[in-house]
Amino acid sequence: MTAVVSRLFVAPQARGHGIGALLIGQAVGEARRRGLHPVLDVVASDAAAAALYERLGWELMATVKQQWSPHQTVAIRCYAAPS
């Protein structure tokens, strides 16, 4: 079974201090304690978020297109937490 990490935000002024890595680590730890495998997705244009997940060992499973509105299609990168 999976646990979806739906959103993770760090205030711009707090970025670069490891807070994102700590937060995602807490989410992964809680999911694992519950016997779940964490997954998440991120808008492909958010290079900083993708870089964080990849640096932490998350595996890129796919890049897909999502239709957010009749006039907006967005590329989404789908990740699974490292085993």
Distance bins in CASP14 RR format, pairs under 12 A and 6 or more apart:
PFRMAT RR
TARGET T0000
AUTHOR 0000-0000-0000
RMODE 2
METHOD distances of the structure
MODEL  1
1 31 0 0 0 0 1 0 0 0 0 0 0
1 32 0 0 0 0 0 1 0 0 0 0 0
1 34 0 0 0 0 1 0 0 0 0 0 0
1 35 1 0 0 1 0 0 0 0 0 0 0
1 36 1 0 1 0 0 0 0 0 0 0 0
1 37 1 0 0 1 0 0 0 0 0 0 0
1 38 0 0 0 0 0 1 0 0 0 0 0
1 39 0 0 0 0 0 1 0 0 0 0 0
2 31 0 0 0 0 1 0 0 0 0 0 0
2 32 0 0 0 0 0 1 0 0 0 0 0
2 34 0 0 0 0 0 1 0 0 0 0 0
2 35 0 0 0 0 0 1 0 0 0 0 0
2 36 1 0 0 1 0 0 0 0 0 0 0
2 37 1 0 1 0 0 0 0 0 0 0 0
2 38 1 0 0 1 0 0 0 0 0 0 0
2 39 1 0 1 0 0 0 0 0 0 0 0
2 40 0 0 0 0 1 0 0 0 0 0 0
2 41 0 0 0 0 0 1 0 0 0 0 0
2 61 0 0 0 0 0 1 0 0 0 0 0
2 78 0 0 0 0 0 1 0 0 0 0 0
2 79 0 0 0 0 0 1 0 0 0 0 0
2 80 0 0 0 0 1 0 0 0 0 0 0
2 81 0 0 0 0 1 0 0 0 0 0 0
3 27 1 0 0 1 0 0 0 0 0 0 0
3 28 0 0 0 0 1 0 0 0 0 0 0
3 29 0 0 0 0 1 0 0 0 0 0 0
3 30 1 0 0 1 0 0 0 0 0 0 0
3 31 1 1 0 0 0 0 0 0 0 0 0
3 32 0 0 0 0 1 0 0 0 0 0 0
3 33 0 0 0 0 0 1 0 0 0 0 0
3 34 1 0 0 1 0 0 0 0 0 0 0
3 35 0 0 0 0 1 0 0 0 0 0 0
3 36 1 1 0 0 0 0 0 0 0 0 0
3 37 1 0 0 1 0 0 0 0 0 0 0
3 38 1 0 1 0 0 0 0 0 0 0 0
3 39 1 0 0 1 0 0 0 0 0 0 0
3 40 0 0 0 0 1 0 0 0 0 0 0
3 80 0 0 0 0 0 1 0 0 0 0 0
3 81 0 0 0 0 1 0 0 0 0 0 0
4 27 0 0 0 0 0 1 0 0 0 0 0
4 31 0 0 0 0 1 0 0 0 0 0 0
4 36 0 0 0 0 1 0 0 0 0 0 0
4 37 0 0 0 0 0 1 0 0 0 0 0
4 38 1 0 0 1 0 0 0 0 0 0 0
4 39 1 0 1 0 0 0 0 0 0 0 0
4 40 1 0 0 1 0 0 0 0 0 0 0
4 41 0 0 0 0 1 0 0 0 0 0 0
4 78 0 0 0 0 0 1 0 0 0 0 0
4 79 0 0 0 0 0 1 0 0 0 0 0
4 80 0 0 0 0 0 1 0 0 0 0 0
4 81 0 0 0 0 0 1 0 0 0 0 0
5 20 0 0 0 0 0 1 0 0 0 0 0
5 23 0 0 0 0 1 0 0 0 0 0 0
5 24 1 0 0 1 0 0 0 0 0 0 0
5 25 0 0 0 0 1 0 0 0 0 0 0
5 26 0 0 0 0 0 1 0 0 0 0 0
5 27 1 0 1 0 0 0 0 0 0 0 0
5 28 1 0 0 1 0 0 0 0 0 0 0
5 29 0 0 0 0 0 1 0 0 0 0 0
5 30 0 0 0 0 1 0 0 0 0 0 0
5 31 1 0 0 1 0 0 0 0 0 0 0
5 36 0 0 0 0 0 1 0 0 0 0 0
5 37 0 0 0 0 0 1 0 0 0 0 0
5 38 1 0 1 0 0 0 0 0 0 0 0
5 39 1 0 0 1 0 0 0 0 0 0 0
5 40 1 0 1 0 0 0 0 0 0 0 0
5 41 0 0 0 0 1 0 0 0 0 0 0
5 42 0 0 0 0 1 0 0 0 0 0 0
5 49 0 0 0 0 0 1 0 0 0 0 0
5 52 0 0 0 0 0 1 0 0 0 0 0
5 53 0 0 0 0 1 0 0 0 0 0 0
5 56 0 0 0 0 0 1 0 0 0 0 0
5 58 0 0 0 0 1 0 0 0 0 0 0
5 78 0 0 0 0 0 1 0 0 0 0 0
5 79 0 0 0 0 1 0 0 0 0 0 0
5 80 0 0 0 0 0 1 0 0 0 0 0
5 81 0 0 0 0 1 0 0 0 0 0 0
6 27 0 0 0 0 1 0 0 0 0 0 0
6 38 0 0 0 0 0 1 0 0 0 0 0
6 39 0 0 0 0 0 1 0 0 0 0 0
6 40 1 0 0 1 0 0 0 0 0 0 0
6 41 0 0 0 0 1 0 0 0 0 0 0
6 42 0 0 0 0 0 1 0 0 0 0 0
7 23 0 0 0 0 0 1 0 0 0 0 0
7 24 0 0 0 0 0 1 0 0 0 0 0
7 27 0 0 0 0 0 1 0 0 0 0 0
7 40 0 0 0 0 1 0 0 0 0 0 0
7 41 0 0 0 0 1 0 0 0 0 0 0
7 42 0 0 0 0 1 0 0 0 0 0 0
7 43 0 0 0 0 0 1 0 0 0 0 0
7 46 0 0 0 0 0 1 0 0 0 0 0
7 49 0 0 0 0 0 1 0 0 0 0 0
8 15 0 0 0 0 0 1 0 0 0 0 0
8 19 0 0 0 0 1 0 0 0 0 0 0
8 20 1 0 0 1 0 0 0 0 0 0 0
8 21 0 0 0 0 0 1 0 0 0 0 0
8 22 0 0 0 0 0 1 0 0 0 0 0
8 23 1 0 1 0 0 0 0 0 0 0 0
8 24 1 0 0 1 0 0 0 0 0 0 0
8 25 0 0 0 0 1 0 0 0 0 0 0
8 26 0 0 0 0 0 1 0 0 0 0 0
8 27 1 0 0 1 0 0 0 0 0 0 0
8 28 0 0 0 0 0 1 0 0 0 0 0
8 38 0 0 0 0 0 1 0 0 0 0 0
8 40 1 0 0 1 0 0 0 0 0 0 0
8 41 0 0 0 0 0 1 0 0 0 0 0
8 42 0 0 0 0 1 0 0 0 0 0 0
8 46 0 0 0 0 0 1 0 0 0 0 0
8 48 0 0 0 0 0 1 0 0 0 0 0
8 49 1 0 0 1 0 0 0 0 0 0 0
8 52 0 0 0 0 1 0 0 0 0 0 0
8 53 0 0 0 0 1 0 0 0 0 0 0
8 56 0 0 0 0 0 1 0 0 0 0 0
8 58 0 0 0 0 0 1 0 0 0 0 0
8 79 0 0 0 0 0 1 0 0 0 0 0
9 15 0 0 0 0 0 1 0 0 0 0 0
9 19 0 0 0 0 0 1 0 0 0 0 0
9 20 0 0 0 0 1 0 0 0 0 0 0
9 23 0 0 0 0 1 0 0 0 0 0 0
9 24 0 0 0 0 0 1 0 0 0 0 0
9 42 0 0 0 0 0 1 0 0 0 0 0
9 46 0 0 0 0 0 1 0 0 0 0 0
9 48 0 0 0 0 0 1 0 0 0 0 0
9 49 0 0 0 0 1 0 0 0 0 0 0
10 16 0 0 0 0 1 0 0 0 0 0 0
10 17 0 0 0 0 1 0 0 0 0 0 0
10 18 0 0 0 0 1 0 0 0 0 0 0
10 19 1 0 1 0 0 0 0 0 0 0 0
10 20 1 0 1 0 0 0 0 0 0 0 0
10 21 0 0 0 0 1 0 0 0 0 0 0
10 22 0 0 0 0 1 0 0 0 0 0 0
10 23 1 0 0 1 0 0 0 0 0 0 0
10 24 0 0 0 0 0 1 0 0 0 0 0
10 48 0 0 0 0 1 0 0 0 0 0 0
10 49 0 0 0 0 1 0 0 0 0 0 0
10 52 0 0 0 0 1 0 0 0 0 0 0
11 17 0 0 0 0 0 1 0 0 0 0 0
11 19 0 0 0 0 1 0 0 0 0 0 0
11 20 0 0 0 0 0 1 0 0 0 0 0
11 23 0 0 0 0 0 1 0 0 0 0 0
12 19 0 0 0 0 0 1 0 0 0 0 0
12 48 0 0 0 0 0 1 0 0 0 0 0
13 19 0 0 0 0 0 1 0 0 0 0 0
14 20 0 0 0 0 1 0 0 0 0 0 0
14 22 0 0 0 0 0 1 0 0 0 0 0
14 23 0 0 0 0 0 1 0 0 0 0 0
15 21 0 0 0 0 0 1 0 0 0 0 0
15 23 0 0 0 0 0 1 0 0 0 0 0
15 48 1 0 0 1 0 0 0 0 0 0 0
15 49 0 0 0 0 0 1 0 0 0 0 0
15 51 0 0 0 0 0 1 0 0 0 0 0
15 52 0 0 0 0 1 0 0 0 0 0 0
16 22 0 0 0 0 0 1 0 0 0 0 0
16 48 0 0 0 0 1 0 0 0 0 0 0
16 51 0 0 0 0 0 1 0 0 0 0 0
16 52 0 0 0 0 1 0 0 0 0 0 0
16 55 0 0 0 0 0 1 0 0 0 0 0
17 23 0 0 0 0 0 1 0 0 0 0 0
18 24 0 0 0 0 1 0 0 0 0 0 0
18 25 0 0 0 0 0 1 0 0 0 0 0
18 52 0 0 0 0 1 0 0 0 0 0 0
18 55 0 0 0 0 0 1 0 0 0 0 0
18 56 0 0 0 0 0 1 0 0 0 0 0
19 25 0 0 0 0 0 1 0 0 0 0 0
19 26 0 0 0 0 0 1 0 0 0 0 0
19 52 0 0 0 0 0 1 0 0 0 0 0
20 26 0 0 0 0 1 0 0 0 0 0 0
20 27 0 0 0 0 1 0 0 0 0 0 0
20 28 0 0 0 0 0 1 0 0 0 0 0
20 48 0 0 0 0 0 1 0 0 0 0 0
20 49 0 0 0 0 1 0 0 0 0 0 0
20 51 0 0 0 0 0 1 0 0 0 0 0
20 52 1 0 0 1 0 0 0 0 0 0 0
20 53 0 0 0 0 0 1 0 0 0 0 0
20 55 0 0 0 0 0 1 0 0 0 0 0
20 56 0 0 0 0 1 0 0 0 0 0 0
21 27 0 0 0 0 0 1 0 0 0 0 0
21 28 0 0 0 0 0 1 0 0 0 0 0
21 49 0 0 0 0 0 1 0 0 0 0 0
21 51 0 0 0 0 0 1 0 0 0 0 0
21 52 1 0 0 1 0 0 0 0 0 0 0
21 53 0 0 0 0 1 0 0 0 0 0 0
21 54 0 0 0 0 0 1 0 0 0 0 0
21 55 0 0 0 0 1 0 0 0 0 0 0
21 56 1 0 0 1 0 0 0 0 0 0 0
21 57 0 0 0 0 0 1 0 0 0 0 0
21 58 0 0 0 0 0 1 0 0 0 0 0
22 28 0 0 0 0 0 1 0 0 0 0 0
22 29 0 0 0 0 0 1 0 0 0 0 0
22 52 0 0 0 0 0 1 0 0 0 0 0
22 56 0 0 0 0 0 1 0 0 0 0 0
23 29 0 0 0 0 0 1 0 0 0 0 0
23 30 0 0 0 0 0 1 0 0 0 0 0
23 40 0 0 0 0 0 1 0 0 0 0 0
23 49 0 0 0 0 0 1 0 0 0 0 0
23 52 0 0 0 0 0 1 0 0 0 0 0
23 53 0 0 0 0 0 1 0 0 0 0 0
23 56 0 0 0 0 0 1 0 0 0 0 0
24 30 0 0 0 0 0 1 0 0 0 0 0
24 31 0 0 0 0 0 1 0 0 0 0 0
24 38 0 0 0 0 1 0 0 0 0 0 0
24 40 0 0 0 0 1 0 0 0 0 0 0
24 42 0 0 0 0 0 1 0 0 0 0 0
24 49 0 0 0 0 1 0 0 0 0 0 0
24 52 1 0 0 1 0 0 0 0 0 0 0
24 53 1 0 0 1 0 0 0 0 0 0 0
24 54 0 0 0 0 0 1 0 0 0 0 0
24 55 0 0 0 0 0 1 0 0 0 0 0
24 56 1 0 0 1 0 0 0 0 0 0 0
24 57 0 0 0 0 0 1 0 0 0 0 0
24 58 0 0 0 0 1 0 0 0 0 0 0
24 79 0 0 0 0 0 1 0 0 0 0 0
24 81 0 0 0 0 1 0 0 0 0 0 0
24 82 0 0 0 0 0 1 0 0 0 0 0
25 31 0 0 0 0 1 0 0 0 0 0 0
25 32 0 0 0 0 1 0 0 0 0 0 0
25 33 0 0 0 0 0 1 0 0 0 0 0
25 38 0 0 0 0 1 0 0 0 0 0 0
25 40 0 0 0 0 0 1 0 0 0 0 0
25 52 0 0 0 0 0 1 0 0 0 0 0
25 53 0 0 0 0 0 1 0 0 0 0 0
25 56 1 0 0 1 0 0 0 0 0 0 0
25 57 0 0 0 0 0 1 0 0 0 0 0
25 58 0 0 0 0 0 1 0 0 0 0 0
25 81 0 0 0 0 1 0 0 0 0 0 0
25 82 0 0 0 0 0 1 0 0 0 0 0
26 32 0 0 0 0 0 1 0 0 0 0 0
26 33 0 0 0 0 0 1 0 0 0 0 0
26 38 0 0 0 0 0 1 0 0 0 0 0
27 33 0 0 0 0 0 1 0 0 0 0 0
27 34 0 0 0 0 0 1 0 0 0 0 0
27 36 0 0 0 0 0 1 0 0 0 0 0
27 38 1 0 0 1 0 0 0 0 0 0 0
27 39 0 0 0 0 0 1 0 0 0 0 0
27 40 0 0 0 0 1 0 0 0 0 0 0
27 53 0 0 0 0 0 1 0 0 0 0 0
27 56 0 0 0 0 0 1 0 0 0 0 0
27 58 0 0 0 0 0 1 0 0 0 0 0
27 81 0 0 0 0 1 0 0 0 0 0 0
28 34 0 0 0 0 0 1 0 0 0 0 0
28 35 0 0 0 0 0 1 0 0 0 0 0
28 36 0 0 0 0 1 0 0 0 0 0 0
28 37 0 0 0 0 1 0 0 0 0 0 0
28 38 1 0 1 0 0 0 0 0 0 0 0
28 39 0 0 0 0 0 1 0 0 0 0 0
28 40 0 0 0 0 1 0 0 0 0 0 0
28 53 0 0 0 0 0 1 0 0 0 0 0
28 56 0 0 0 0 1 0 0 0 0 0 0
28 57 0 0 0 0 0 1 0 0 0 0 0
28 58 0 0 0 0 1 0 0 0 0 0 0
28 79 0 0 0 0 0 1 0 0 0 0 0
28 80 0 0 0 0 0 1 0 0 0 0 0
28 81 1 0 1 0 0 0 0 0 0 0 0
28 82 0 0 0 0 1 0 0 0 0 0 0
28 83 0 0 0 0 0 1 0 0 0 0 0
29 35 0 0 0 0 1 0 0 0 0 0 0
29 36 0 0 0 0 1 0 0 0 0 0 0
29 37 0 0 0 0 0 1 0 0 0 0 0
29 38 0 0 0 0 1 0 0 0 0 0 0
29 81 0 0 0 0 1 0 0 0 0 0 0
29 82 0 0 0 0 0 1 0 0 0 0 0
30 36 0 0 0 0 1 0 0 0 0 0 0
30 38 0 0 0 0 1 0 0 0 0 0 0
30 81 0 0 0 0 0 1 0 0 0 0 0
31 37 1 0 0 1 0 0 0 0 0 0 0
31 38 1 0 1 0 0 0 0 0 0 0 0
31 39 0 0 0 0 1 0 0 0 0 0 0
31 40 0 0 0 0 0 1 0 0 0 0 0
31 80 0 0 0 0 0 1 0 0 0 0 0
31 81 1 0 0 1 0 0 0 0 0 0 0
32 38 1 0 0 1 0 0 0 0 0 0 0
32 81 0 0 0 0 1 0 0 0 0 0 0
32 82 0 0 0 0 0 1 0 0 0 0 0
32 83 0 0 0 0 0 1 0 0 0 0 0
35 81 0 0 0 0 0 1 0 0 0 0 0
36 80 0 0 0 0 0 1 0 0 0 0 0
36 81 0 0 0 0 1 0 0 0 0 0 0
37 58 0 0 0 0 0 1 0 0 0 0 0
37 59 0 0 0 0 0 1 0 0 0 0 0
37 61 0 0 0 0 0 1 0 0 0 0 0
37 79 0 0 0 0 0 1 0 0 0 0 0
37 80 1 0 0 1 0 0 0 0 0 0 0
37 81 1 0 0 1 0 0 0 0 0 0 0
37 82 0 0 0 0 0 1 0 0 0 0 0
37 83 0 0 0 0 1 0 0 0 0 0 0
38 53 0 0 0 0 0 1 0 0 0 0 0
38 56 0 0 0 0 0 1 0 0 0 0 0
38 57 0 0 0 0 0 1 0 0 0 0 0
38 58 0 0 0 0 1 0 0 0 0 0 0
38 59 0 0 0 0 0 1 0 0 0 0 0
38 79 0 0 0 0 1 0 0 0 0 0 0
38 80 1 0 0 1 0 0 0 0 0 0 0
38 81 1 0 1 0 0 0 0 0 0 0 0
38 82 0 0 0 0 1 0 0 0 0 0 0
38 83 0 0 0 0 0 1 0 0 0 0 0
39 53 0 0 0 0 0 1 0 0 0 0 0
39 58 0 0 0 0 1 0 0 0 0 0 0
39 59 0 0 0 0 1 0 0 0 0 0 0
39 60 0 0 0 0 0 1 0 0 0 0 0
39 61 1 0 0 1 0 0 0 0 0 0 0
39 62 0 0 0 0 0 1 0 0 0 0 0
39 77 0 0 0 0 0 1 0 0 0 0 0
39 78 1 0 0 1 0 0 0 0 0 0 0
39 79 1 0 0 1 0 0 0 0 0 0 0
39 80 1 0 1 0 0 0 0 0 0 0 0
39 81 1 0 0 1 0 0 0 0 0 0 0
39 82 0 0 0 0 0 1 0 0 0 0 0
40 46 0 0 0 0 0 1 0 0 0 0 0
40 49 0 0 0 0 1 0 0 0 0 0 0
40 50 0 0 0 0 0 1 0 0 0 0 0
40 52 0 0 0 0 0 1 0 0 0 0 0
40 53 1 0 0 1 0 0 0 0 0 0 0
40 54 0 0 0 0 0 1 0 0 0 0 0
40 56 0 0 0 0 0 1 0 0 0 0 0
40 58 1 0 0 1 0 0 0 0 0 0 0
40 59 0 0 0 0 0 1 0 0 0 0 0
40 60 0 0 0 0 0 1 0 0 0 0 0
40 61 0 0 0 0 0 1 0 0 0 0 0
40 76 0 0 0 0 0 1 0 0 0 0 0
40 77 0 0 0 0 1 0 0 0 0 0 0
40 78 1 0 0 1 0 0 0 0 0 0 0
40 79 1 0 1 0 0 0 0 0 0 0 0
40 80 0 0 0 0 1 0 0 0 0 0 0
40 81 0 0 0 0 1 0 0 0 0 0 0
41 49 0 0 0 0 0 1 0 0 0 0 0
41 50 0 0 0 0 0 1 0 0 0 0 0
41 53 0 0 0 0 1 0 0 0 0 0 0
41 58 0 0 0 0 0 1 0 0 0 0 0
41 60 0 0 0 0 0 1 0 0 0 0 0
41 61 0 0 0 0 1 0 0 0 0 0 0
41 62 0 0 0 0 1 0 0 0 0 0 0
41 63 0 0 0 0 1 0 0 0 0 0 0
41 64 0 0 0 0 1 0 0 0 0 0 0
41 66 0 0 0 0 1 0 0 0 0 0 0
41 74 0 0 0 0 0 1 0 0 0 0 0
41 75 0 0 0 0 0 1 0 0 0 0 0
41 76 1 0 1 0 0 0 0 0 0 0 0
41 77 1 0 0 1 0 0 0 0 0 0 0
41 78 1 0 1 0 0 0 0 0 0 0 0
41 79 1 0 0 1 0 0 0 0 0 0 0
41 80 0 0 0 0 0 1 0 0 0 0 0
42 48 0 0 0 0 1 0 0 0 0 0 0
42 49 1 0 1 0 0 0 0 0 0 0 0
42 50 1 0 1 0 0 0 0 0 0 0 0
42 51 0 0 0 0 0 1 0 0 0 0 0
42 52 0 0 0 0 1 0 0 0 0 0 0
42 53 1 0 0 1 0 0 0 0 0 0 0
42 54 0 0 0 0 0 1 0 0 0 0 0
42 58 0 0 0 0 1 0 0 0 0 0 0
42 60 0 0 0 0 1 0 0 0 0 0 0
42 61 0 0 0 0 0 1 0 0 0 0 0
42 63 0 0 0 0 0 1 0 0 0 0 0
42 64 0 0 0 0 0 1 0 0 0 0 0
42 66 0 0 0 0 0 1 0 0 0 0 0
42 74 0 0 0 0 0 1 0 0 0 0 0
42 75 0 0 0 0 0 1 0 0 0 0 0
42 76 1 0 0 1 0 0 0 0 0 0 0
42 77 1 0 1 0 0 0 0 0 0 0 0
42 78 0 0 0 0 1 0 0 0 0 0 0
42 79 1 0 0 1 0 0 0 0 0 0 0
43 49 1 0 0 1 0 0 0 0 0 0 0
43 50 0 0 0 0 1 0 0 0 0 0 0
43 63 0 0 0 0 0 1 0 0 0 0 0
43 64 0 0 0 0 0 1 0 0 0 0 0
43 65 0 0 0 0 0 1 0 0 0 0 0
43 66 0 0 0 0 1 0 0 0 0 0 0
43 68 0 0 0 0 1 0 0 0 0 0 0
43 72 0 0 0 0 0 1 0 0 0 0 0
43 73 0 0 0 0 0 1 0 0 0 0 0
43 74 1 0 1 0 0 0 0 0 0 0 0
43 75 1 0 0 1 0 0 0 0 0 0 0
43 76 1 0 0 1 0 0 0 0 0 0 0
43 77 1 0 0 1 0 0 0 0 0 0 0
43 78 0 0 0 0 0 1 0 0 0 0 0
44 50 1 0 0 1 0 0 0 0 0 0 0
44 60 0 0 0 0 0 1 0 0 0 0 0
44 62 0 0 0 0 0 1 0 0 0 0 0
44 63 1 0 0 1 0 0 0 0 0 0 0
44 64 0 0 0 0 1 0 0 0 0 0 0
44 65 0 0 0 0 1 0 0 0 0 0 0
44 66 0 0 0 0 0 1 0 0 0 0 0
44 73 0 0 0 0 0 1 0 0 0 0 0
44 74 1 0 0 1 0 0 0 0 0 0 0
44 75 1 1 0 0 0 0 0 0 0 0 0
44 76 1 0 0 1 0 0 0 0 0 0 0
44 77 1 0 1 0 0 0 0 0 0 0 0
44 78 0 0 0 0 0 1 0 0 0 0 0
44 79 0 0 0 0 0 1 0 0 0 0 0
45 63 0 0 0 0 0 1 0 0 0 0 0
45 74 1 0 0 1 0 0 0 0 0 0 0
45 75 1 0 0 1 0 0 0 0 0 0 0
45 76 0 0 0 0 1 0 0 0 0 0 0
45 77 0 0 0 0 1 0 0 0 0 0 0
46 52 0 0 0 0 1 0 0 0 0 0 0
46 53 0 0 0 0 0 1 0 0 0 0 0
46 74 0 0 0 0 0 1 0 0 0 0 0
46 75 0 0 0 0 0 1 0 0 0 0 0
46 76 0 0 0 0 1 0 0 0 0 0 0
46 77 0 0 0 0 1 0 0 0 0 0 0
47 53 0 0 0 0 0 1 0 0 0 0 0
47 54 0 0 0 0 0 1 0 0 0 0 0
47 75 0 0 0 0 0 1 0 0 0 0 0
47 77 0 0 0 0 0 1 0 0 0 0 0
48 54 0 0 0 0 0 1 0 0 0 0 0
48 55 0 0 0 0 0 1 0 0 0 0 0
49 55 0 0 0 0 0 1 0 0 0 0 0
49 56 0 0 0 0 0 1 0 0 0 0 0
49 58 0 0 0 0 0 1 0 0 0 0 0
49 76 0 0 0 0 0 1 0 0 0 0 0
49 77 0 0 0 0 1 0 0 0 0 0 0
49 79 0 0 0 0 1 0 0 0 0 0 0
50 56 0 0 0 0 0 1 0 0 0 0 0
50 57 0 0 0 0 0 1 0 0 0 0 0
50 58 0 0 0 0 1 0 0 0 0 0 0
50 60 0 0 0 0 1 0 0 0 0 0 0
50 63 0 0 0 0 0 1 0 0 0 0 0
50 75 0 0 0 0 0 1 0 0 0 0 0
50 76 0 0 0 0 0 1 0 0 0 0 0
50 77 1 0 1 0 0 0 0 0 0 0 0
50 78 0 0 0 0 0 1 0 0 0 0 0
50 79 0 0 0 0 1 0 0 0 0 0 0
51 57 0 0 0 0 0 1 0 0 0 0 0
51 58 0 0 0 0 0 1 0 0 0 0 0
51 60 0 0 0 0 0 1 0 0 0 0 0
51 77 0 0 0 0 0 1 0 0 0 0 0
51 79 0 0 0 0 0 1 0 0 0 0 0
52 58 0 0 0 0 1 0 0 0 0 0 0
52 77 0 0 0 0 0 1 0 0 0 0 0
52 79 0 0 0 0 0 1 0 0 0 0 0
53 59 0 0 0 0 1 0 0 0 0 0 0
53 60 0 0 0 0 1 0 0 0 0 0 0
53 61 0 0 0 0 0 1 0 0 0 0 0
53 77 0 0 0 0 1 0 0 0 0 0 0
53 78 0 0 0 0 0 1 0 0 0 0 0
53 79 1 0 1 0 0 0 0 0 0 0 0
53 80 0 0 0 0 1 0 0 0 0 0 0
53 81 0 0 0 0 1 0 0 0 0 0 0
53 82 0 0 0 0 1 0 0 0 0 0 0
54 60 1 0 0 1 0 0 0 0 0 0 0
54 77 0 0 0 0 1 0 0 0 0 0 0
54 79 0 0 0 0 1 0 0 0 0 0 0
54 80 0 0 0 0 0 1 0 0 0 0 0
54 81 0 0 0 0 0 1 0 0 0 0 0
54 82 0 0 0 0 0 1 0 0 0 0 0
55 79 0 0 0 0 0 1 0 0 0 0 0
55 82 0 0 0 0 0 1 0 0 0 0 0
56 79 0 0 0 0 1 0 0 0 0 0 0
56 80 0 0 0 0 0 1 0 0 0 0 0
56 81 0 0 0 0 1 0 0 0 0 0 0
56 82 1 0 0 1 0 0 0 0 0 0 0
57 79 0 0 0 0 1 0 0 0 0 0 0
57 80 0 0 0 0 1 0 0 0 0 0 0
57 81 1 0 0 1 0 0 0 0 0 0 0
57 82 1 0 1 0 0 0 0 0 0 0 0
57 83 0 0 0 0 1 0 0 0 0 0 0
58 77 0 0 0 0 1 0 0 0 0 0 0
58 78 0 0 0 0 1 0 0 0 0 0 0
58 79 1 0 1 0 0 0 0 0 0 0 0
58 80 1 0 0 1 0 0 0 0 0 0 0
58 81 1 0 1 0 0 0 0 0 0 0 0
58 82 1 0 0 1 0 0 0 0 0 0 0
58 83 0 0 0 0 0 1 0 0 0 0 0
59 77 0 0 0 0 0 1 0 0 0 0 0
59 78 0 0 0 0 1 0 0 0 0 0 0
59 79 1 0 0 1 0 0 0 0 0 0 0
59 80 1 0 1 0 0 0 0 0 0 0 0
59 81 1 0 0 1 0 0 0 0 0 0 0
59 82 1 0 0 1 0 0 0 0 0 0 0
59 83 0 0 0 0 1 0 0 0 0 0 0
60 76 0 0 0 0 0 1 0 0 0 0 0
60 77 1 0 0 1 0 0 0 0 0 0 0
60 78 1 0 0 1 0 0 0 0 0 0 0
60 79 1 0 1 0 0 0 0 0 0 0 0
60 80 0 0 0 0 1 0 0 0 0 0 0
60 81 0 0 0 0 0 1 0 0 0 0 0
60 82 0 0 0 0 0 1 0 0 0 0 0
61 76 0 0 0 0 0 1 0 0 0 0 0
61 77 0 0 0 0 1 0 0 0 0 0 0
61 78 1 0 1 0 0 0 0 0 0 0 0
61 79 1 0 0 1 0 0 0 0 0 0 0
61 80 1 0 1 0 0 0 0 0 0 0 0
61 81 0 0 0 0 0 1 0 0 0 0 0
62 75 0 0 0 0 0 1 0 0 0 0 0
62 76 0 0 0 0 1 0 0 0 0 0 0
62 77 1 0 0 1 0 0 0 0 0 0 0
62 78 1 0 1 0 0 0 0 0 0 0 0
62 79 0 0 0 0 1 0 0 0 0 0 0
62 80 0 0 0 0 1 0 0 0 0 0 0
63 74 0 0 0 0 0 1 0 0 0 0 0
63 75 1 0 1 0 0 0 0 0 0 0 0
63 76 1 0 0 1 0 0 0 0 0 0 0
63 77 1 0 1 0 0 0 0 0 0 0 0
63 78 1 0 0 1 0 0 0 0 0 0 0
63 79 0 0 0 0 0 1 0 0 0 0 0
64 73 0 0 0 0 0 1 0 0 0 0 0
64 74 0 0 0 0 1 0 0 0 0 0 0
64 75 1 0 0 1 0 0 0 0 0 0 0
64 76 1 0 1 0 0 0 0 0 0 0 0
64 77 0 0 0 0 1 0 0 0 0 0 0
64 78 1 0 0 1 0 0 0 0 0 0 0
64 79 0 0 0 0 0 1 0 0 0 0 0
65 72 0 0 0 0 0 1 0 0 0 0 0
65 73 1 0 1 0 0 0 0 0 0 0 0
65 74 1 0 0 1 0 0 0 0 0 0 0
65 75 1 0 1 0 0 0 0 0 0 0 0
65 76 1 0 0 1 0 0 0 0 0 0 0
65 77 0 0 0 0 0 1 0 0 0 0 0
65 78 0 0 0 0 0 1 0 0 0 0 0
66 72 0 0 0 0 1 0 0 0 0 0 0
66 73 1 0 0 1 0 0 0 0 0 0 0
66 74 1 0 1 0 0 0 0 0 0 0 0
66 75 0 0 0 0 1 0 0 0 0 0 0
66 76 1 0 1 0 0 0 0 0 0 0 0
66 77 0 0 0 0 0 1 0 0 0 0 0
66 78 0 0 0 0 0 1 0 0 0 0 0
67 73 1 0 1 0 0 0 0 0 0 0 0
67 74 0 0 0 0 1 0 0 0 0 0 0
67 75 0 0 0 0 0 1 0 0 0 0 0
67 76 0 0 0 0 0 1 0 0 0 0 0
68 74 1 0 1 0 0 0 0 0 0 0 0
68 75 0 0 0 0 0 1 0 0 0 0 0
68 76 0 0 0 0 1 0 0 0 0 0 0
END
